[in-house]
Amino acid sequence: MASAKSACLNAAEGAGRVTRADKARSFTIARAEACEACAAVEIAVAAGDADAAALEGGAALGDRFVAMMTALIR
């Protein structure tokens, strides 16, 4: 949850930045945090700590978020 929250907060921070470089830095951090959040869900499912259904919805949302951040970084 911490990584997922951090990804959202960094994306919001990037939206508030003025220069292209500052925006890209915040969006890059947001993308990395989203990847970490997706990995945490995968690990939780593999360890038996979470239901596999959580992985399906989370992975799709994570993929969309990472794609959006990637586009905003460029």
N, CA and C atoms as a LAMMPS dump frame, in Angstrom:
ITEM: TIMESTEP
0
ITEM: NUMBER OF ATOMS
222
ITEM: BOX BOUNDS ff ff ff
-5.0000000000000000e+02 5.0000000000000000e+02
-5.0000000000000000e+02 5.0000000000000000e+02
-5.0000000000000000e+02 5.0000000000000000e+02
ITEM: ATOMS id mol type element x y z
1 1 1 N 0.822 -1.2 0
2 1 2 C 0 0 0
3 1 3 C 0.857 1.251 0
4 2 1 N 1.982 1.193 0.704
5 2 2 C 2.841 2.378 0.761
6 2 3 C 3.346 2.755 -0.627
7 3 1 N 3.746 1.77 -1.409
8 3 2 C 4.24 2.047 -2.764
9 3 3 C 3.128 2.58 -3.658
10 4 1 N 1.943 2.032 -3.537
11 4 2 C 0.822 2.493 -4.35
12 4 3 C 0.459 3.934 -4.007
13 5 1 N 0.436 4.247 -2.737
14 5 2 C 0.137 5.616 -2.32
15 5 3 C 1.23 6.565 -2.793
16 6 1 N 2.468 6.142 -2.66
17 6 2 C 3.592 6.967 -3.084
18 6 3 C 3.561 7.234 -4.582
19 7 1 N 3.183 6.231 -5.369
20 7 2 C 3.087 6.414 -6.821
21 7 3 C 2.076 7.505 -7.15
22 8 1 N 0.929 7.465 -6.492
23 8 2 C -0.108 8.474 -6.737
24 8 3 C 0.35 9.855 -6.294
25 9 1 N 0.996 9.923 -5.143
26 9 2 C 1.448 11.22 -4.643
27 9 3 C 2.547 11.81 -5.517
28 10 1 N 3.453 10.974 -6.016
29 10 2 C 4.498 11.475 -6.902
30 10 3 C 3.928 11.927 -8.24
31 11 1 N 2.913 11.238 -8.733
32 11 2 C 2.258 11.679 -9.967
33 11 3 C 1.608 13.045 -9.757
34 12 1 N 0.968 13.224 -8.617
35 12 2 C 0.353 14.514 -8.302
36 12 3 C 1.415 15.595 -8.155
37 13 1 N 2.521 15.254 -7.541
38 13 2 C 3.613 16.216 -7.395
39 13 3 C 4.14 16.631 -8.766
40 14 1 N 4.308 15.668 -9.654
41 14 2 C 4.783 15.969 -10.996
42 14 3 C 3.849 16.901 -11.731
43 15 1 N 2.556 16.711 -11.533
44 15 2 C 1.569 17.576 -12.188
45 15 3 C 1.696 19.016 -11.709
46 16 1 N 2.173 19.18 -10.489
47 16 2 C 2.317 20.518 -9.938
48 16 3 C 3.645 21.183 -10.238
49 17 1 N 4.57 20.443 -10.8
50 17 2 C 5.881 21.016 -11.136
51 17 3 C 5.772 21.874 -12.388
52 18 1 N 6.71 22.8 -12.544
53 18 2 C 6.648 23.746 -13.648
54 18 3 C 7.556 23.33 -14.806
55 19 1 N 8.804 23.032 -14.498
56 19 2 C 9.732 22.727 -15.588
57 19 3 C 9.576 21.286 -16.053
58 20 1 N 9.916 21.072 -17.299
59 20 2 C 9.815 19.731 -17.884
60 20 3 C 10.694 18.726 -17.131
61 21 1 N 11.896 19.152 -16.747
62 21 2 C 12.814 18.269 -16.022
63 21 3 C 12.254 17.881 -14.652
64 22 1 N 11.682 18.852 -13.945
65 22 2 C 11.085 18.551 -12.636
66 22 3 C 9.902 17.607 -12.774
67 23 1 N 9.069 17.843 -13.781
68 23 2 C 7.938 16.958 -14.021
69 23 3 C 8.424 15.537 -14.311
70 24 1 N 9.408 15.42 -15.205
71 24 2 C 9.924 14.101 -15.59
72 24 3 C 10.5 13.36 -14.387
73 25 1 N 11.186 14.085 -13.508
74 25 2 C 11.77 13.444 -12.314
75 25 3 C 10.672 12.859 -11.429
76 26 1 N 9.637 13.639 -11.163
77 26 2 C 8.538 13.152 -10.315
78 26 3 C 7.797 11.993 -10.97
79 27 1 N 7.557 12.081 -12.278
80 27 2 C 6.865 11.007 -12.976
81 27 3 C 7.713 9.736 -13.028
82 28 1 N 9.029 9.885 -13.105
83 28 2 C 9.926 8.723 -13.094
84 28 3 C 9.851 8.01 -11.746
85 29 1 N 9.839 8.775 -10.677
86 29 2 C 9.715 8.192 -9.339
87 29 3 C 8.357 7.512 -9.192
88 30 1 N 7.304 8.147 -9.694
89 30 2 C 5.956 7.566 -9.623
90 30 3 C 5.914 6.235 -10.365
91 31 1 N 6.549 6.18 -11.534
92 31 2 C 6.568 4.936 -12.309
93 31 3 C 7.286 3.831 -11.544
94 32 1 N 8.415 4.159 -10.928
95 32 2 C 9.162 3.161 -10.157
96 32 3 C 8.354 2.669 -8.961
97 33 1 N 7.657 3.564 -8.291
98 33 2 C 6.831 3.168 -7.15
99 33 3 C 5.681 2.265 -7.599
100 34 1 N 5.117 2.542 -8.758
101 34 2 C 4.041 1.694 -9.286
102 34 3 C 4.564 0.296 -9.592
103 35 1 N 5.758 0.218 -10.151
104 35 2 C 6.366 -1.092 -10.421
105 35 3 C 6.587 -1.847 -9.116
106 36 1 N 7.019 -1.13 -8.087
107 36 2 C 7.229 -1.75 -6.78
108 36 3 C 5.905 -2.254 -6.199
109 37 1 N 4.85 -1.467 -6.345
110 37 2 C 3.542 -1.875 -5.832
111 37 3 C 3.048 -3.135 -6.544
112 38 1 N 3.236 -3.197 -7.862
113 38 2 C 2.826 -4.387 -8.619
114 38 3 C 3.636 -5.61 -8.185
115 39 1 N 4.915 -5.417 -7.971
116 39 2 C 5.755 -6.524 -7.518
117 39 3 C 5.322 -7.009 -6.139
118 40 1 N 4.934 -6.09 -5.275
119 40 2 C 4.484 -6.466 -3.933
120 40 3 C 3.232 -7.331 -3.995
121 41 1 N 2.313 -6.995 -4.902
122 41 2 C 1.101 -7.799 -5.055
123 41 3 C 1.466 -9.182 -5.598
124 42 1 N 2.352 -9.226 -6.589
125 42 2 C 2.784 -10.517 -7.138
126 42 3 C 3.425 -11.388 -6.064
127 43 1 N 4.257 -10.8 -5.24
128 43 2 C 4.92 -11.547 -4.167
129 43 3 C 3.901 -12.031 -3.142
130 44 1 N 2.935 -11.165 -2.8
131 44 2 C 1.908 -11.553 -1.829
132 44 3 C 1.087 -12.73 -2.341
133 45 1 N 0.765 -12.726 -3.626
134 45 2 C 0.011 -13.84 -4.207
135 45 3 C 0.866 -15.1 -4.215
136 46 1 N 2.117 -14.985 -4.629
137 46 2 C 3.013 -16.15 -4.682
138 46 3 C 3.252 -16.742 -3.302
139 47 1 N 3.27 -15.885 -2.292
140 47 2 C 3.497 -16.352 -0.921
141 47 3 C 2.223 -16.867 -0.264
142 48 1 N 1.091 -16.704 -0.937
143 48 2 C -0.173 -17.154 -0.375
144 48 3 C -0.796 -16.165 0.585
145 49 1 N -0.292 -14.943 0.603
146 49 2 C -0.818 -13.918 1.499
147 49 3 C -1.946 -13.102 0.879
148 50 1 N -2.186 -13.289 -0.426
149 50 2 C -3.256 -12.564 -1.113
150 50 3 C -3.902 -13.488 -2.133
151 51 1 N -5.147 -13.188 -2.448
152 51 2 C -5.903 -13.966 -3.423
153 51 3 C -5.421 -13.64 -4.831
154 52 1 N -5.374 -14.631 -5.689
155 52 2 C -4.908 -14.448 -7.062
156 52 3 C -5.762 -13.45 -7.829
157 53 1 N -7.007 -13.273 -7.446
158 53 2 C -7.88 -12.303 -8.11
159 53 3 C -7.347 -10.882 -7.939
160 54 1 N -6.652 -10.629 -6.841
161 54 2 C -6.067 -9.306 -6.611
162 54 3 C -5.001 -9 -7.65
163 55 1 N -4.339 -10.024 -8.107
164 55 2 C -3.268 -9.84 -9.086
165 55 3 C -3.816 -9.403 -10.437
166 56 1 N -4.937 -9.963 -10.851
167 56 2 C -5.507 -9.647 -12.162
168 56 3 C -5.872 -8.167 -12.274
169 57 1 N -6.65 -7.676 -11.361
170 57 2 C -7.065 -6.277 -11.402
171 57 3 C -5.909 -5.326 -11.149
172 58 1 N -5.059 -5.7 -10.212
173 58 2 C -3.915 -4.851 -9.881
174 58 3 C -2.922 -4.743 -11.019
175 59 1 N -2.691 -5.839 -11.721
176 59 2 C -1.734 -5.83 -12.826
177 59 3 C -2.229 -4.949 -13.967
178 60 1 N -3.504 -5.02 -14.268
179 60 2 C -4.06 -4.199 -15.347
180 60 3 C -3.977 -2.721 -15.001
181 61 1 N -4.316 -2.381 -13.777
182 61 2 C -4.249 -0.993 -13.341
183 61 3 C -2.801 -0.514 -13.315
184 62 1 N -1.914 -1.375 -12.826
185 62 2 C -0.496 -1.031 -12.789
186 62 3 C 0.077 -0.797 -14.17
187 63 1 N -0.284 -1.636 -15.106
188 63 2 C 0.189 -1.472 -16.491
189 63 3 C -0.269 -0.138 -17.071
190 64 1 N -1.509 0.224 -16.827
191 64 2 C -2.039 1.49 -17.342
192 64 3 C -1.34 2.686 -16.704
193 65 1 N -1.087 2.591 -15.407
194 65 2 C -0.422 3.687 -14.699
195 65 3 C 1.015 3.852 -15.193
196 66 1 N 1.732 2.739 -15.329
197 66 2 C 3.118 2.796 -15.813
198 66 3 C 3.162 3.367 -17.226
199 67 1 N 2.235 2.961 -18.077
200 67 2 C 2.188 3.491 -19.444
201 67 3 C 1.925 4.998 -19.434
202 68 1 N 1.044 5.454 -18.561
203 68 2 C 0.737 6.871 -18.481
204 68 3 C 1.954 7.656 -18.002
205 69 1 N 2.635 7.146 -16.977
206 69 2 C 3.825 7.828 -16.47
207 69 3 C 4.923 7.862 -17.533
208 70 1 N 5.084 6.781 -18.262
209 70 2 C 6.088 6.72 -19.313
210 70 3 C 5.824 7.785 -20.371
211 71 1 N 4.571 7.934 -20.744
212 71 2 C 4.213 8.956 -21.73
213 71 3 C 4.478 10.357 -21.193
214 72 1 N 4.219 10.575 -19.911
215 72 2 C 4.422 11.896 -19.328
216 72 3 C 5.902 12.212 -19.132
217 73 1 N 6.725 11.198 -18.984
218 73 2 C 8.174 11.411 -18.818
219 73 3 C 8.779 11.942 -20.103
220 74 1 N 8.287 11.46 -21.236
221 74 2 C 8.862 11.829 -22.538
222 74 3 C 8.567 13.2 -22.903
